[in-house]
Amino acid sequence: MNSAAPRNARVRLIVTVGSVLVILASIVAIVLVVAKPAKSDGAALADQRAAASSAANALVQGQYTFDKSMLQGSTMPAFRAKVEAVVTPKYDVTFQLLASKVEAVVQAAGLKSTIAIWSTGVAAISSDRATVLVVGAYTQWLPKTKGGTDYRSAGEVPFRDVLSLVNVNGKWLVDNQAPAEGMPPTAPPAASATSGASK
């Protein structure tokens, strides 16, 4: 009795079943890849708007938040670093001039500055550029006595600034900052502090 034929039939059956399983596994894998939801254009745009807003807020927060505890010698490295992290080399040139004035007044008069951001909105955005409007007010404080730790307010200054940002390698950086149309130029911290200190 020849048993080779049934054995060959079993082998063919096993091979056929194995092939079918492989094909089914491939089909399932393809279906899973195709079915995996891709981030919609709307969600991607929302992410970019949020990132641009965050960079704009970081610039404004860093620019107007400082006190004498940040001084290391005659400079404030942490103050500079916060802003440098979110600006382009072009805008950094402007900021470095401002930072030097701020550091001089902090060292001489003990100036302190705090800020409240009321609202932030993206006016326009594309793949590489964005315009963000930031509205709020910063308050400057001067010691009641020279070297003292009790402060008096030198006044709250409202602002409504338009920030132009560029996308550099996937990161939004502030490239320019200007008051919104109809708003007076935002007084540099050093300027208002100097007038306050002289009272």
C-alpha positions in Angstrom: 0.0 0.0 0.0 1.5 3.3 -1.1 1.3 5.9 1.7 3.3 8.6 -0.2 0.2 10.1 -1.9 -1.7 10.9 1.4 1.6 12.2 2.9 2.1 14.5 -0.1 -1.5 15.6 0.1 -1.0 16.6 3.8 2.2 18.5 2.9 0.4 20.4 0.2 -2.4 21.2 2.6 -0.1 22.5 5.2 1.8 24.6 2.7 -1.5 25.9 1.3 -2.8 26.8 4.8 0.5 28.5 5.7 0.4 30.5 2.5 -3.2 31.6 3.2 -2.2 32.7 6.7 0.7 34.7 5.4 -1.5 36.4 2.9 -4.2 37.2 5.5 -1.5 38.6 7.9 -0.3 40.8 5.1 -3.8 42.0 4.3 -4.4 42.8 8.0 -1.2 44.8 8.2 -2.0 46.8 5.1 -5.5 47.5 6.4 -4.2 48.7 9.7 -1.7 51.1 8.1 -4.3 52.5 5.7 -6.9 52.7 8.5 -4.6 54.5 10.9 -6.0 58.0 11.1 -3.6 60.7 9.8 -3.7 64.1 11.4 -6.1 66.3 9.5 -5.0 69.5 7.9 -7.2 71.3 10.5 -5.5 69.6 13.4 -2.0 70.3 12.0 -2.9 74.0 11.5 -4.2 74.2 15.0 -0.9 72.8 16.3 1.1 75.4 14.3 -1.1 78.2 15.6 -0.6 77.0 19.1 3.2 76.8 18.6 3.3 80.3 17.1 1.2 81.7 20.0 3.5 80.0 22.5 6.6 81.5 21.0 5.0 85.0 21.0 4.0 84.7 24.6 7.4 83.4 25.6 9.0 86.5 24.0 6.7 88.9 25.8 6.9 87.1 29.1 10.7 86.9 29.0 11.1 90.5 27.9 9.1 92.0 30.7 9.7 89.6 33.6 12.9 90.4 35.6 14.2 91.6 39.0 17.6 92.1 40.7 17.7 88.5 41.8 18.6 87.7 38.2 21.8 89.8 38.3 25.1 88.0 38.0 27.6 90.8 38.3 26.3 93.4 35.9 24.3 91.2 33.6 21.2 88.9 33.7 22.1 85.7 31.8 18.8 84.0 32.6 16.8 87.1 31.4 18.7 87.1 28.1 18.5 83.3 27.6 14.7 83.2 27.8 14.3 85.7 25.0 17.2 84.4 22.9 15.6 81.0 22.8 12.5 82.4 20.8 14.0 85.0 18.5 15.8 85.1 15.2 19.3 86.4 14.9 17.9 89.5 13.3 15.6 90.4 16.2 18.3 89.3 18.7 20.3 92.3 17.7 17.5 94.6 18.8 17.0 92.7 22.0 20.6 92.8 23.1 20.5 96.6 23.0 17.4 96.6 25.1 18.8 94.0 27.5 21.9 96.1 28.2 19.7 99.1 29.2 17.5 96.9 31.4 20.4 95.4 33.2 21.9 98.8 33.8 18.7 100.1 35.4 18.1 96.9 37.4 21.6 97.2 38.8 21.4 100.9 39.5 17.8 101.3 40.7 16.6 97.8 41.6 13.9 97.8 38.9 11.5 94.9 38.9 9.0 94.1 36.1 6.0 91.8 36.0 3.5 91.1 33.2 0.0 90.0 32.7 -1.0 88.7 29.2 -4.7 89.2 28.6 -5.1 87.6 25.2 -3.1 86.1 22.3 -4.4 85.6 18.8 -3.0 84.5 15.5 -3.9 87.0 12.9 -2.3 85.1 9.9 -0.3 82.0 9.4 1.3 80.0 6.6 3.8 77.2 6.5 6.7 79.6 7.2 5.3 82.8 8.5 2.8 84.0 11.2 1.5 87.2 12.7 0.4 87.1 16.3 -1.3 89.8 18.4 -0.5 89.8 22.1 -2.5 92.1 24.5 -1.7 92.7 28.1 0.1 95.0 30.5 3.4 95.1 32.3 4.0 96.7 35.7 7.3 98.1 36.9 8.3 98.3 40.5 11.0 100.3 42.3 12.3 99.8 45.8 10.7 102.2 48.4 14.2 102.6 49.8 17.6 102.1 48.1 18.5 98.4 48.3 15.2 97.6 50.1 12.9 94.7 49.4 9.6 96.6 49.6 8.5 97.9 46.3 6.2 100.6 45.0 4.5 100.4 41.6 6.0 102.7 39.0 2.9 102.3 36.9 1.1 99.7 34.7 1.7 100.0 31.0 -0.9 98.4 28.7 0.3 97.1 25.4 -1.0 95.5 22.2 1.9 94.2 20.2 2.0 92.6 16.7 4.7 90.0 16.5 6.0 88.6 13.2 7.3 85.1 13.4 9.2 82.8 11.0 9.3 79.0 11.0 12.9 77.9 11.2 13.4 74.1 10.9 10.0 73.5 12.5 10.4 76.0 15.3 8.6 79.4 15.4 10.8 82.3 16.2 10.0 86.0 16.6 11.5 88.1 13.9 9.9 91.5 14.7 7.8 93.2 17.3 5.8 96.4 16.9 2.8 98.1 18.6 -0.6 97.5 16.9 -1.9 100.2 14.7 -3.4 103.0 16.8 -1.3 102.1 19.9 1.6 104.3 21.1 5.1 102.8 21.0 5.7 100.5 23.9 8.1 102.2 26.3 11.3 100.2 26.9 11.5 99.1 30.5 14.6 101.1 31.1 13.0 104.3 29.9 10.0 104.3 32.2 12.1 103.0 35.1 14.5 105.9 34.8 11.7 108.4 35.0 10.3 106.6 38.0 13.6 106.5 39.8 14.1 110.2 39.4 10.9 111.1 41.3 
